[in-house]
């Protein structure tokens, strides 16, 4: 059984729905979920919020969080996950933001840095 199949089973047992909020993965998590037959029973929606404006406008991530902590931070992905819940009918959410590269990294946030929240 795959991770997605286990997730689907756990959500269906509880009657819960999932929402995703993705940045660097560009919808890949949602795609893996919806590749599974019957996903409409447990997958509610996915948000692809690649830019800071999208994170703010779509999920309600505050400009203060984005300015003080950056889009690739624990604070940002926690806010993304909460925003996905607020803007959906899901009971569970997962959010991801990272620096996929090849550019865009820094000494403090090198390429490959990824934050997830649920």
Order of alpha helices (4+ residues) and beta strands (2+ residues): alpha-beta-alpha-beta-alpha-alpha-alpha-beta-beta
